[in-house]
């Protein structure tokens, strides 16, 4: 199974256990909770630009 890092909180989560996912600029991001999804969707650049 694929493991992904939640871009908001940094938690490692299994793709099949993610609370949700969203696409941003051609990349799919996976989240541990709906609150992390909400934070990401309000300001995705804050979590994707390093």
Secondary structure, DSSP 4 states (H G I P E B T S, - for coil): --EEE-TTT--EEEGGG-SEEEEETTEEEEESSHHHHHHHHH-HHHHH--
